[in-house]
Amino acid sequence: MRSTLIPLRKHLREALQRQQDILGYNLAALQFIGRKEEARKTAEFFEEEGLDEEKVKAKIVEGAKKRKRVKA
């Protein structure tokens, strides 16, 4: 019984490793495509407004300012 289980376990581990490698590769590809699409959307957004580079940088800095808490 044990002699048949050992090769089966080895085969199962190899098959699972192949599947894990494929999923990791596909996940990396999807993340790359997502970052690329996000960059394209951002560039498209700023191009639509007709802003030059300095105005875009100013708008990014403006959006990055932290809000202060108001005590009520």
N, C-alpha and C positions, 0 to 999 in steps of 0.2 A: 504494500500500500504506500509506504513512504517513498519507495523508488519511483512511483508514478507522480506523486505530489510535488517532488522537488523540481522536475523539469516544467511541470505545469505552473508552479509559482514563478520560476525564472521567466517563462514565456509571458505570463501575466504582467510581471514588472516591466519587461521590455515594451510590451504593448501600451501600458499605461504611460511610460516615459515618452513614447512617440506621440501619444495623444496630448500630453502636457506640453511638449515642445511645439506642436502644431498650434495649440490654443495660445501659447505665449507669443508665438510669431504673429498670429492673427490679431491678438490684442494690441501688440506694438504697432502693427500696421493701422489699425483703427484709431489709435491715439494719435499717430502721425497725421492721418487724414483729418482728424478733428482739429488739431492745432493749425493745420494749413488752412482749413475752411474758416476757422475763427479769425485768423490773420487776414484772410481775404475779405471777410465781412467787415472787419474793423477798417481796413483800408478803403473799402467801398463806401462806408459810412462817412468817413472824413472827406473823401473825394466828392461826394454828393453835395456837401456844404460849400465846396469851393474854397477850402481853407489852405493856406500855404503851410510850410513846415513849422514856422514860428507860432502861428495861431494854433496849430494842432498841439504843439508842446505846451502852450499856455493852457489850453483846454484840459489836457491830461493832468497838469499840475493843479488846476482849479478843482478838478474832480477828486483829486487825491487828498485835498484838505480835510482834516478831521473836524467833525462837528463838536461844538462845545455843549456840555450839558447845561440845561436851564433849570435853575432851582425854582420850584413853584411854591 
